[in-house]
């Protein structure tokens, strides 16, 4: 058994020559080129997948080797997985050749083998260089170029992997810092196997709402911080990949949610883990947030244009207004501008720095010590955060100005629930948040109404202006009434962080 430790990058084949130059700047002790044919196996019911295993047969140089990879972990672009390799003669797996201990106790290996089917294949050219690094370290650089193929289609493979053969894990990051200088490189947290399964099952990358971080109450504050930061980074990277795959604004919105979640954790933990503020990736996170700060208006306009402008369909001269909104939407940063950020050297450096910091933070001596309980910290933090929000919204009646003034505080507290809420009963947490989520949605709708109000202000046709303002007033009054109702319900709900935890 070996534990594979590697950093994976998504790459653009246009820059293969630059990669070769970058690699050969180091001390290369060997290199080779191979054509690799790989077939991945599983059962119809995806039994191996459910066990957290991946099985492939790799053919190369007139030889075949079967490999089992078991569940490991991925942080940023760093992949750590146990793997088991056995030479075989044929092209069908021989599971009995693997150590018995890798299988669940109740697994019938022979029956499993009989049910195995080829699910997808990968065929690619692999150029490898073995590089000698300081601290008696050897790293294999692999450049893979080819395809993943199933009955449903195929996808391109273009990746660079840095695998630690022996020595100091930190040297992976030293070399990684050189690789990220290449154009359009991205840290890859998605494996070939994961892509192959998705392709075989006809599954696309779809935007997913940010879920609560999977904290448990036995964790220390430091352990909770680590889990939260990994959770936020994973969400951000998934939606980076999703957006570049589809250019779907829903994926872009979720990517920004991931960035905001990471920011919320800086704010949440900075007083109890002060060293986080000195991390070399914090400034880059601020840069990333600033780079995307203009997109709130984009999402408002997108909502107004959804379903052919259904929300504003009753306004007079509707088609003319739609054209104005489309023009305003098209003046927002376009797909290429967003792609340029996500494929920039600076963004890739941010993810690499963040990944390195997470790995090092986990190795700090205090990390394994039970310093302070996340449970009591969460209770105190939630109590303080929601107390501040309730004080800010204590007015008997809402005004538009008041609503907009604490929009940021409301979003911060809802993110706080995603940071810490998993420590408490889900039903109570969901019930508590429901009315506040209604208020958040109402504020979003109010922002759409305000855009119509802005157009009305500059409308030269007095009749149209009067109709627009009439619609705006009616919508604002209706929203303020509904928001007042939601606020009253929210104020009455019992705090979910008091009296009872998971």
C-alpha positions in Angstrom: 0.0 0.0 0.0 1.2 3.5 -0.9 -0.3 6.8 0.0 -0.3 8.9 -3.1 0.3 12.6 -2.3 0.0 15.0 -5.3 -1.0 18.4 -6.4 -3.2 18.5 -9.4 -3.5 21.4 -11.9 -5.9 21.9 -14.8 -3.8 23.1 -17.7 -4.0 24.5 -21.2 -2.2 22.5 -23.8 -1.3 25.7 -25.7 1.4 26.3 -23.1 3.1 22.9 -23.2 6.4 24.4 -24.3 6.4 26.8 -21.4 5.8 23.9 -19.0 8.7 22.0 -20.5 10.9 25.1 -20.0 9.7 25.6 -16.4 10.4 21.9 -15.5 13.8 21.8 -17.1 14.9 24.8 -15.1 15.1 22.4 -12.2 17.4 19.3 -11.7 15.7 16.7 -13.9 17.2 13.2 -13.2 15.0 11.3 -15.6 12.1 11.7 -18.0 9.9 9.5 -20.2 6.8 9.5 -22.4 4.1 6.9 -22.3 0.7 6.2 -23.8 -1.6 5.0 -21.0 -4.9 3.2 -21.5 -7.1 2.9 -18.4 -10.4 1.2 -17.9 -12.4 1.9 -14.7 -14.7 -0.8 -13.4 -17.7 -0.9 -11.1 -21.0 -2.7 -10.8 -24.4 -1.5 -12.1 -25.3 -0.5 -8.6 -21.9 1.4 -8.2 -20.9 -0.9 -5.3 -17.3 0.3 -5.3 -18.3 3.9 -5.5 -20.5 3.4 -2.4 -17.5 1.9 -0.6 -15.4 5.0 -1.4 -13.2 3.0 -3.8 -12.0 3.4 -7.4 -10.8 0.5 -9.5 -8.9 0.7 -12.8 -6.8 -1.4 -15.0 -3.9 0.5 -16.7 -2.2 -0.9 -19.8 1.2 0.5 -20.8 4.4 -0.9 -22.4 2.6 -4.2 -23.1 1.9 -4.7 -19.4 -1.2 -4.3 -17.2 -1.7 -3.2 -13.7 -4.8 -3.1 -11.5 -5.2 -0.3 -9.0 -7.6 0.3 -6.1 -7.7 3.8 -4.7 -9.6 4.1 -1.4 -11.2 7.2 0.2 -8.7 9.8 1.0 -9.1 13.6 1.0 -8.7 16.6 -1.3 -7.8 20.0 0.0 -7.5 22.7 -2.6 -5.5 20.9 -5.3 -3.7 18.5 -2.9 -4.9 14.9 -3.2 -4.0 12.3 -0.6 -5.2 8.8 -1.2 -4.1 5.3 -0.3 -3.6 3.1 -3.3 -3.0 -0.6 -3.9 -1.3 -1.8 -7.1 -1.1 -5.4 -8.5 0.2 -6.6 -11.8 -2.2 -8.8 -13.8 -2.1 -10.8 -17.0 -5.5 -10.1 -18.5 -7.8 -7.1 -18.9 -10.4 -8.0 -16.2 -9.9 -7.2 -12.5 -8.7 -10.0 -10.2 -9.8 -8.7 -6.8 -8.4 -11.7 -4.8 -4.9 -10.3 -5.6 -5.5 -7.3 -3.3 -5.0 -7.6 0.4 -8.2 -8.8 2.2 -8.0 -6.0 4.7 -8.9 -3.3 2.3 -12.4 -4.7 1.8 -15.3 -4.3 4.2 -15.7 -7.4 6.4 -19.1 -8.4 4.8 -17.8 -7.9 1.2 -18.1 -11.0 -1.0 -15.1 -10.4 -3.2 -15.9 -13.1 -5.8 -19.5 -12.0 -6.3 -18.3 -8.4 -6.5 -15.7 -9.4 -9.2 -18.4 -11.2 -11.2 -20.6 -8.1 -11.2 -17.9 -5.7 -12.4 -18.4 -3.9 -15.7 -16.3 -1.3 -17.5 -17.8 2.1 -16.8 -15.5 4.5 -18.6 -12.0 4.7 -20.0 -9.2 7.3 -20.1 -6.6 7.4 -22.8 -3.8 9.9 -22.6 -0.2 10.6 -23.4 1.8 11.1 -20.2 5.1 13.0 -20.2 6.9 12.7 -16.9 10.0 14.2 -15.4 11.5 13.2 -12.0 12.9 16.3 -10.3 15.4 16.4 -7.5 14.4 19.1 -4.9 16.0 20.2 -1.6 15.6 18.1 1.6 16.4 14.9 -0.3 13.1 15.2 -2.1 12.0 13.6 -5.4 8.9 14.8 -7.2 7.4 13.4 -10.4 5.9 16.0 -12.7 3.3 14.4 -15.0 1.7 16.2 -18.0 -1.4 14.2 -19.2 -3.1 15.0 -22.5 -5.9 12.9 -23.8 -9.6 12.0 -23.2 -12.1 10.5 -20.8 -14.6 8.4 -22.9 -17.9 6.7 -22.2 -20.9 5.6 -24.3 -22.4 9.0 -23.7 -19.4 11.0 -25.0 -15.9 12.2 -24.2 -14.1 15.0 -22.4 -10.6 16.3 -22.8 -7.9 15.6 -20.2 -5.2 18.3 -19.9 -3.6 18.1 -16.4 -0.3 18.6 -14.7 0.3 16.5 -11.5 3.1 16.9 -9.0 3.5 13.6 -7.1 5.8 13.3 -4.0 8.0 10.2 -4.6 10.0 10.7 -1.4 11.1 13.5 1.0 9.5 16.7 2.2 5.9 17.4 1.4 6.5 21.2 1.5 8.6 20.9 -1.6 5.5 20.1 -3.5 4.3 23.6 -2.8 7.7 25.1 -3.6 7.5 23.5 -7.1 3.8 24.3 -7.3 4.6 28.0 -6.9 6.5 27.7 -10.1 3.8 25.9 -12.0 1.1 28.5 -11.1 3.2 31.1 -13.0 2.2 29.3 -16.2 -0.8 30.9 -18.1 -4.4 29.7 -17.3 -3.4 27.1 -14.7 -6.0 26.2 -12.1 -5.7 24.0 -9.0 -7.7 20.8 -9.6 -9.8 19.3 -6.8 -11.7 17.0 -9.2 -10.1 13.7 -10.2 -10.3 11.9 -13.6 -12.3 9.2 -11.9 -14.9 11.7 -10.6 -15.2 13.3 -14.0 -15.5 9.8 -15.6 -18.3 8.7 -13.3 -20.2 11.9 -14.0 -19.8 11.6 -17.7 -20.9 7.9 -17.6 -24.0 8.9 -15.7 -24.9 11.9 -17.8 -24.4 14.3 -14.8 -23.3 17.8 -15.4 -21.7 20.2 -12.9 -24.7 22.1 -11.4 -24.8 24.9 -8.9 -25.5 23.8 -5.3 -26.6 25.9 -2.4 -24.0 26.3 0.3 -24.7 23.7 3.0 -23.9 24.0 6.7 -20.3 23.1 7.5 -20.1 19.6 8.9 -19.0 20.4 12.5 -19.5 18.1 15.4 -19.6 19.3 19.1 -16.6 17.3 20.1 -14.3 19.5 18.0 -12.1 22.2 19.4 -12.3 25.8 18.1 -9.2 25.2 16.0 -10.5 22.0 14.5 -13.8 23.7 13.6 -12.0 26.6 11.9 -10.0 24.1 9.8 -13.2 22.2 8.8 -15.0 25.5 8.0 -12.2 26.8 5.8 -11.9 23.5 3.9 -15.7 23.6 3.5 -15.7 27.1 2.1 -12.7 26.4 -0.2 -14.3 23.2 -1.6 -17.6 25.1 -2.3 -15.7 27.9 -4.1 -13.6 25.6 -6.2 -16.5 23.4 -7.2 -18.4 26.4 -8.5 -15.3 27.8 -10.1 -15.2 24.6 -12.1 -19.0 24.7 -12.6 -19.0 28.2 -13.9 -16.1 27.7 -16.3 -17.9 24.5 -17.6 -21.2 26.2 -18.2 -20.9 30.0 -17.6 -24.1 29.7 -15.5 -24.7 32.7 -13.3 -26.2 30.4 -10.6 -22.7 28.9 -10.3 -21.1 32.4 -10.2 -23.5 33.3 -7.4 -22.6 30.2 -5.4 -18.9 30.9 -6.0 -19.4 34.3 -4.4 -21.2 32.7 -1.5 -18.2 30.5 -0.9 -15.9 33.6 -0.8 -18.3 35.4 1.6 -18.4 32.2 3.8 -14.6 32.3 4.0 -14.7 36.0 5.0 -17.3 35.3 7.6 -14.9 32.7 9.2 -12.1 35.2 9.3 -14.4 37.6 11.3 -15.7 34.8 13.5 -12.4 33.2 14.6 -10.0 36.1 14.4 -10.1 36.8 18.2 -9.7 33.1 19.3 -7.2 32.1 16.5 -5.5 35.5 15.9 -2.7 34.0 13.8 -5.2 33.5 11.0 -5.0 37.3 10.2 -1.3 36.9 9.4 -1.8 34.1 6.9 -0.4 35.0 3.5 -3.6 34.2 1.7 -5.9 36.6 3.6 -4.9 39.7 1.5 -5.6 37.6 -1.6 -9.0 36.7 -0.3 -9.8 40.4 0.1 -8.6 41.0 -3.4 -10.9 38.2 -4.7 -13.9 39.7 -2.8 -13.2 43.1 -4.3 -12.9 41.7 -7.8 -16.4 40.3 -7.5 -18.0 43.1 -5.5 -19.7 44.6 -8.5 -21.7 41.4 -9.2 -24.6 42.1 -6.8 -26.2 44.4 -9.5 -25.7 41.7 -12.1 -27.7 39.2 -10.1 -30.5 41.7 -9.5 -30.8 42.4 -13.2 -30.6 38.7 -14.0 -33.6 38.1 -11.7 -35.5 40.9 -13.4 -34.9 39.3 -16.8 -35.8 35.8 -15.8 -38.7 34.1 -17.5 -38.8 36.9 -20.2 -39.1 39.6 -17.6 -42.1 38.0 -15.8 -41.6 40.1 -12.6 -42.2 43.4 -14.5 -44.5 42.2 -17.2 -47.4 44.4 -16.1 -45.5 47.6 -16.6 -46.4 49.8 -19.6 -44.0 49.9 -22.5 -42.7 46.6 -21.1 -40.6 45.6 -24.1 -38.7 48.9 -24.1 -37.9 48.5 -20.4 -36.7 45.0 -21.0 -34.3 46.3 -23.7 -32.9 48.9 -21.2 -32.4 46.2 -18.6 -30.7 43.9 -21.1 -28.4 46.8 -22.1 -27.6 47.5 -18.4 -27.0 43.7 -17.8 -24.6 43.5 -20.8 -22.6 46.4 -19.5 -21.7 44.3 -16.5 -18.4 42.4 -16.5 -18.7 39.7 -19.2 -17.9 36.0 -19.2 -14.4 36.6 -20.4 -13.7 39.1 -17.6 -14.8 36.5 -15.0 -12.8 33.7 -16.8 -9.8 35.9 -16.7 -10.0 36.2 -12.9 -10.6 32.5 -12.4 -7.7 31.5 -14.7 -5.3 34.2 -13.5 -2.0 33.4 -11.8 -3.1 35.5 -8.8 -6.2 33.4 -8.2 -4.3 30.1 -8.6 -1.6 31.4 -6.2 -4.4 32.3 -3.7 -5.7 28.7 -3.8 -2.2 27.2 -3.5 -1.3 29.4 -0.6 -4.6 28.7 1.1 -4.1 24.9 0.6 -0.5 25.0 2.0 -1.7 27.0 5.1 -4.5 24.6 5.8 -2.0 21.6 5.7 0.4 23.4 8.0 -2.2 24.6 10.4 -3.4 21.1 10.9 0.2 20.1 12.0 0.5 22.8 14.6 1.1 21.4 18.2 -2.0 23.1 19.6 -4.2 21.6 16.9 -4.5 18.2 18.6 -5.0 19.7 22.1 -8.5 20.2 23.5 -8.2 23.9 24.1 -11.8 25.3 24.1 -15.0 23.7 23.0 -16.6 24.8 19.7 -20.0 24.1 21.3 -19.7 26.9 23.9 -18.0 29.2 21.4 -20.8 28.7 18.9 -23.5 29.4 21.4 -21.8 32.7 22.5 -21.1 33.7 18.9 -24.7 33.1 17.6 -26.1 34.8 20.7 -24.0 37.9 20.1 -24.6 38.1 16.3 -28.4 37.7 16.4 -28.6 40.1 19.4 -26.9 42.8 17.3 -29.3 42.2 14.4 -32.4 42.2 16.5 -31.3 45.5 18.1 -30.7 47.0 14.7 -34.2 46.0 13.5 -36.2 46.8 16.7 -38.1 49.7 15.0 -41.9 49.2 15.1 -42.2 49.7 11.3 -39.6 49.1 8.6 -38.5 51.8 6.2 -36.7 51.2 3.0 -33.6 52.9 4.3 -33.6 50.9 7.5 -34.0 47.6 5.6 -31.1 48.3 3.3 -28.9 49.5 6.2 -28.9 46.1 7.9 -28.9 44.0 4.8 -25.2 43.2 5.3 -25.7 42.3 9.0 -28.5 40.0 8.1 -26.4 38.2 5.5 -23.6 37.9 8.0 -25.8 36.2 10.5 -27.2 33.8 8.0 -23.7 32.9 7.0 -22.9 32.5 10.7 -25.7 29.8 10.8 -23.9 28.0 8.0 -20.6 28.2 9.9 -22.0 26.9 13.2 -25.6 25.7 12.7 -24.7 22.0 12.3 -23.9 21.8 16.0 -27.6 22.2 16.8 -30.8 20.4 15.8 -31.4 21.0 12.1 -35.2 21.4 12.5 -34.9 24.1 15.1 -32.2 25.9 13.0 -34.3 25.7 9.9 -37.4 27.0 11.7 -35.4 29.9 13.2 -33.8 30.9 9.9 -37.0 30.6 7.8 -38.4 34.1 8.5 -35.0 35.8 8.3 -34.5 34.1 4.9 -37.9 35.5 3.8 -36.7 39.0 4.8 -33.5 38.4 2.8 -35.6 37.5 -0.2 -37.8 40.5 0.3 -34.8 42.8 0.3 -33.6 41.3 -3.0 -37.1 41.9 -4.4 -37.0 45.5 -3.1 -33.7 46.0 -5.0 -35.5 45.0 -8.2 -38.2 47.6 -7.5 -35.6 50.2 -6.8 -34.1 49.7 -10.3 -37.5 50.4 -11.8 -37.7 53.5 -9.6 -34.4 54.7 -11.0 -35.6 54.3 -14.5 -38.8 56.2 -13.6 -36.8 59.1 -12.2 -35.3 59.7 -15.7 -38.4 58.9 -17.8 -39.3 61.9 -19.9 -42.7 60.6 -20.8 -44.8 61.9 -17.9 -47.6 59.4 -18.4 -45.1 56.5 -18.4 -43.3 58.0 -15.4 -46.5 58.2 -13.4 -47.4 54.6 -14.2 -43.9 53.4 -13.2 -44.0 55.3 -9.9 -47.5 54.0 -9.2 -46.2 50.4 -9.7 -43.1 51.1 -7.6 -45.2 52.6 -4.7 -47.6 49.6 -4.8 -44.7 47.1 -4.8 -42.8 48.9 -2.1 -45.8 49.1 0.2 -46.7 45.4 -0.4 -43.1 44.4 0.3 -42.8 46.5 3.4 -46.0 45.0 4.8 -44.8 41.4 4.1 -41.4 42.1 5.6 -42.9 43.6 8.7 -44.9 40.4 9.1 -41.8 38.2 8.6 -39.9 40.4 11.1 -42.6 39.9 13.8 -42.5 36.1 13.2 -38.7 36.1 13.3 -38.6 38.0 16.6 -40.9 35.4 18.3 -38.9 32.4 17.3 -36.8 30.7 20.0 -33.0 30.7 19.6 -32.0 27.3 18.2 -28.6 27.5 19.9 -30.1 27.5 23.4 -31.2 24.3 25.3 -30.2 21.3 23.2 -27.5 20.3 20.8 -26.8 17.4 18.5 
